[in-house]
């Protein structure tokens, strides 16, 4: 059995640059912040959405609402098949997004099941005008025909590899690593 090998692919500076670029792309594609809201998927997507909102405030001088989305009950590939009751966290979206442009934010796009669950959860509450997706890392291997509109970095991976995103708010450090081996 091969030992796990961790290779850092993004440090704090590279992550900030990627989020700055994503922010500019969101602003460019939307021609500003009119009717724009950010919704972060628990857990790390929330903090990435908050960082994008701070960037928007810095660049445009305007606040963009940020919500937190728990997609646990919308997942079709975790917990339920094993007969385990899922642990629910809080969804906190204290604003209406009816008719608005929702940017759904997450850390890693892999099979696309998390993003699909996020879209289902949003559509169960209200009907936005449009939903787009922003992710820090796109690692490939889709099981559903969903793509990210805004990507920090594309990291093609083998199925046996993993991506680890560490954020200061959750993990006390900033980095993205590729983990090889089992």
C-alpha positions in Angstrom: 0.0 0.0 0.0 1.3 3.4 -1.0 1.6 6.1 1.7 -0.4 9.3 1.2 1.6 12.1 -0.4 0.4 15.7 -0.1 1.4 18.2 -2.7 0.5 21.9 -2.1 -1.0 23.4 -5.2 -2.2 26.8 -3.8 -1.0 28.9 -0.9 -2.8 31.8 0.7 -1.5 34.3 -1.9 -2.5 32.2 -4.8 -6.0 31.6 -3.3 -6.5 35.3 -2.8 -5.5 36.0 -6.4 -7.9 33.4 -7.6 -10.8 34.9 -5.5 -9.9 38.4 -6.8 -10.1 37.1 -10.4 -13.4 35.3 -9.7 -14.8 38.5 -8.2 -13.8 40.6 -11.2 -15.3 37.9 -13.5 -18.6 38.0 -11.6 -18.7 41.8 -11.7 -17.9 41.8 -15.4 -20.4 39.1 -16.4 -23.2 40.8 -14.3 -22.3 44.4 -15.3 -22.0 45.3 -11.6 -23.9 44.1 -8.5 -27.5 45.0 -9.4 -29.7 42.1 -8.2 -26.6 40.0 -7.3 -26.6 37.7 -4.2 -24.0 35.1 -3.1 -24.9 31.9 -1.4 -22.2 29.7 0.1 -22.6 26.0 0.5 -21.6 24.7 4.0 -18.9 24.8 5.1 -16.1 26.3 3.2 -18.3 27.8 0.4 -19.7 30.2 3.0 -16.3 31.7 3.8 -15.4 31.9 0.1 -18.6 33.7 -0.6 -17.9 36.1 2.2 -14.4 36.8 0.8 -15.9 37.5 -2.6 -18.5 39.8 -1.0 -15.6 41.7 0.7 -13.8 42.0 -2.6 -17.0 43.4 -4.3 -17.3 45.9 -1.4 -13.7 46.9 -2.0 -13.9 47.2 -5.8 -17.5 48.5 -6.2 -18.2 50.2 -2.8 -21.4 48.3 -2.6 -22.5 45.4 -0.3 -23.8 42.2 -1.8 -25.9 39.9 0.4 -24.3 36.6 1.5 -26.4 33.5 2.5 -25.4 30.2 4.0 -26.9 27.0 2.5 -27.0 23.5 4.1 -27.7 21.0 1.4 -27.6 17.9 3.6 -31.2 16.8 3.0 -30.8 17.4 -0.8 -27.8 15.0 -1.2 -28.6 11.8 -3.0 -25.2 10.1 -2.4 -24.4 10.5 1.3 -25.7 9.2 4.6 -29.1 7.9 3.4 -27.8 4.8 1.6 -26.0 3.8 4.8 -29.1 4.4 7.0 -27.5 7.1 9.0 -29.5 10.1 10.1 -27.9 13.2 8.6 -26.7 16.0 10.8 -28.4 19.2 9.8 -26.7 22.5 10.0 -28.3 25.8 9.6 -29.4 27.4 6.3 -29.3 31.2 6.8 -30.5 33.2 3.8 -32.0 36.4 5.4 -33.0 38.0 2.1 -35.2 37.3 -0.8 -33.5 36.1 -4.0 -36.7 35.9 -6.0 -35.8 37.2 -9.5 -32.2 37.8 -8.6 -28.9 36.4 -9.8 -27.7 33.9 -7.3 -24.0 32.9 -7.4 -23.7 29.5 -5.7 -20.2 29.3 -4.1 -18.3 26.1 -3.1 -14.7 25.1 -2.6 -14.4 22.1 -4.9 -16.4 20.9 -7.9 -16.1 17.2 -8.4 -19.1 15.0 -9.3 -21.5 18.0 -9.3 -23.9 16.4 -6.9 -23.3 19.1 -4.3 -24.0 21.8 -6.8 -27.2 20.0 -7.9 -28.3 19.7 -4.3 -27.6 23.4 -3.8 -29.7 24.3 -6.8 -32.6 22.1 -5.6 -32.4 23.7 -2.2 -32.5 27.2 -3.7 -35.4 26.4 -6.0 -37.4 25.0 -3.1 -37.3 28.4 -1.4 -37.8 30.9 -4.3 -37.2 31.2 -8.0 -34.1 33.2 -8.8 -33.7 34.8 -12.3 -30.4 32.9 -12.8 -28.1 30.6 -10.8 -24.4 30.5 -11.6 -21.6 28.6 -9.9 -18.3 29.8 -8.5 -15.7 27.3 -7.2 -12.1 27.6 -6.0 -11.1 24.3 -7.5 -12.6 22.3 -10.4 -11.1 18.8 -10.3 -13.2 17.1 -13.0 -15.0 13.7 -12.9 -18.6 14.9 -13.4 -21.4 12.6 -12.8 -23.9 15.3 -13.8 -23.9 17.8 -16.7 -23.0 20.8 -14.5 -20.1 23.2 -14.9 -18.7 26.1 -12.9 -19.1 29.6 -14.4 -16.2 31.0 -12.3 -13.2 28.8 -11.4 -10.2 29.6 -9.4 -8.1 26.8 -10.7 -8.7 23.6 -12.8 -6.8 20.7 -11.2 -7.3 17.5 -13.3 -7.1 14.6 -10.8 -7.2 10.8 -10.9 -10.2 9.2 -9.2 -7.8 7.9 -6.5 -6.6 11.4 -5.6 -8.3 14.0 -3.3 -8.3 17.8 -3.1 -8.0 19.3 0.4 -9.0 22.9 0.9 -7.9 24.5 4.1 -9.3 28.0 5.1 -8.2 30.1 8.0 -11.8 30.4 9.3 -12.3 26.7 9.6 -8.8 25.0 9.7 -6.5 27.7 11.0 -4.4 27.7 7.8 -4.7 28.6 4.1 -3.8 26.1 1.4 -5.1 23.7 -1.3 -3.4 20.4 -1.5 -3.6 17.4 -3.9 -3.5 14.2 -1.9 -2.1 11.1 -3.8 -2.2 7.5 -2.6 -4.4 5.6 -0.3 
